[in-house]
Every structure is written in structure tokens, then in C-alpha cells.
């Protein structure tokens, strides 16, 4: 999905790619001297795994929205195909049923993000 990076500031979208955008996101300032890459202050040091373990609520909402829309389309199209399953061989029907089951499971996971 072009243009839908989770970290605002360009990290996913052609930014420097060296972590400065992520560090800016967690509130870090530039290194003393002002020309080097941003580094977290000791009191605000946040590792990437820690940020991913407890992402800000607005990022969770955006992620849920960005995944829910195409997932709904996948589920709807799969169910439409299954309405005419007598037109398909057994392997195709089994594959469609697996897509439907996994789509429902993923929808449940996304709904759980709101709880």
C-alpha cells in the first residue's frame, strides 16, 4: 500500500530510512550540535520492539481501517464465488472455503483491536 506508512514523517515513504523518523515520532531531538541524526534522550529512549508492542491508539485505528476494507472485499468476493460452488471442482471449492475461514479469523483479530 503505497503512501500508508505507519510512522508519519516519511520513514516508509522514501525518508532517510536511518531511524530518524521513528526517533522523531517518539519525541527525540537532534544530537548536541544539531547536524547529526536524532537520538533519543536517556529518559525517552524507546526501542522499536517496545513501540511495536504498545503502538499509539491512532496507529492501531489506522492499521485496522487500512486492513478492514480490502479484507471485507476479499470475504465478500469469496462468499459470492461459494454461492455457485457447483460450478467449480472440489479443490477450488476447498481453497475458497479456506480463504473464507481465514478471512473471518483475520476479521476477528481486527475487531479485537478495538477492545
C-alpha positions as CSV (number, residue, x, y, z in Angstrom):
1,X,0.0,0.0,0.0
2,X,1.9,3.0,-1.2
3,X,1.6,6.0,1.0
4,X,0.2,4.3,4.1
5,X,3.3,4.1,6.2
6,X,2.6,3.6,9.9
7,X,5.3,6.1,11.1
8,X,4.5,9.6,9.9
9,X,7.3,11.7,8.6
10,X,8.5,9.6,5.6
11,X,10.2,6.6,7.1
12,X,8.2,4.2,4.9
13,X,7.8,6.6,2.0
14,X,11.3,7.4,0.9
15,X,12.6,9.0,4.0
16,X,16.2,8.7,5.2
17,X,15.5,5.1,6.4
18,X,18.0,5.5,9.2
19,X,15.6,5.7,12.0
20,X,15.4,9.5,12.3
21,X,11.6,9.4,11.5
22,X,10.9,6.8,14.2
23,X,13.0,8.7,16.7
24,X,11.2,12.0,15.9
25,X,7.9,10.1,16.4
26,X,8.9,9.2,20.0
27,X,9.9,12.7,20.8
28,X,13.7,12.6,20.4
29,X,15.6,15.7,19.4
30,X,18.8,16.2,17.4
31,X,22.2,15.4,18.8
32,X,24.0,18.3,20.5
33,X,25.5,20.3,17.7
34,X,22.3,19.9,15.7
35,X,23.7,18.3,12.5
36,X,23.7,14.6,13.3
37,X,20.8,12.2,13.3
38,X,18.2,12.4,16.0
39,X,18.9,10.3,19.1
40,X,16.5,9.6,22.0
41,X,17.3,11.3,25.2
42,X,18.0,8.8,28.0
43,X,14.7,9.5,29.7
44,X,12.7,9.0,26.4
45,X,14.7,6.1,25.0
46,X,12.2,3.7,23.3
47,X,13.2,0.6,21.4
48,X,11.4,-0.4,18.2
49,X,10.1,-3.6,19.7
50,X,8.7,-1.6,22.7
51,X,7.0,0.8,20.3
52,X,5.5,-2.1,18.3
53,X,4.4,-3.9,21.5
54,X,2.4,-0.8,22.6
55,X,1.6,1.3,19.5
56,X,-0.3,4.6,19.9
57,X,-4.1,4.2,19.6
58,X,-4.3,6.3,16.4
59,X,-1.9,4.0,14.6
60,X,-4.0,1.0,15.7
61,X,-7.1,2.6,14.3
62,X,-5.4,3.4,11.0
63,X,-4.0,-0.1,10.7
64,X,-7.4,-1.6,11.4
65,X,-9.1,0.7,8.9
66,X,-6.4,0.0,6.2
67,X,-6.7,-3.8,6.6
68,X,-10.5,-4.0,7.1
69,X,-11.5,-2.5,3.8
70,X,-9.7,-4.9,1.5
71,X,-10.4,-7.8,3.8
72,X,-14.2,-7.1,3.5
73,X,-13.8,-7.2,-0.3
74,X,-11.9,-10.5,-0.2
75,X,-14.5,-12.0,2.1
76,X,-17.5,-10.8,0.0
77,X,-16.0,-12.0,-3.3
78,X,-15.1,-15.4,-1.8
79,X,-18.7,-15.8,-0.5
80,X,-20.1,-14.8,-3.9
81,X,-18.0,-17.4,-5.5
82,X,-19.1,-20.0,-3.0
83,X,-22.8,-19.3,-3.8
84,X,-22.1,-21.0,-7.2
85,X,-19.7,-23.7,-5.8
86,X,-21.4,-26.4,-8.0
87,X,-19.5,-24.7,-11.0
88,X,-16.1,-25.5,-9.5
89,X,-14.1,-28.6,-8.8
90,X,-13.5,-29.8,-5.3
91,X,-10.0,-28.4,-5.0
92,X,-11.2,-24.9,-5.9
93,X,-14.1,-25.1,-3.5
94,X,-11.8,-26.2,-0.7
95,X,-9.5,-23.3,-1.4
96,X,-12.4,-20.8,-1.4
97,X,-13.6,-22.2,1.9
98,X,-10.1,-21.8,3.4
99,X,-9.9,-18.2,2.1
100,X,-13.3,-17.6,3.7
101,X,-12.3,-19.2,7.1
102,X,-9.0,-17.3,7.2
103,X,-10.7,-14.0,6.3
104,X,-13.2,-14.5,9.1
105,X,-10.4,-15.2,11.5
106,X,-8.5,-12.1,10.4
107,X,-11.7,-10.0,10.8
108,X,-12.0,-11.3,14.4
109,X,-8.4,-10.3,15.1
110,X,-9.0,-6.8,13.7
111,X,-12.2,-6.4,15.7
112,X,-10.3,-7.5,18.9
113,X,-8.0,-4.5,18.4
114,X,-10.9,-2.2,19.4
115,X,-11.4,-4.0,22.7
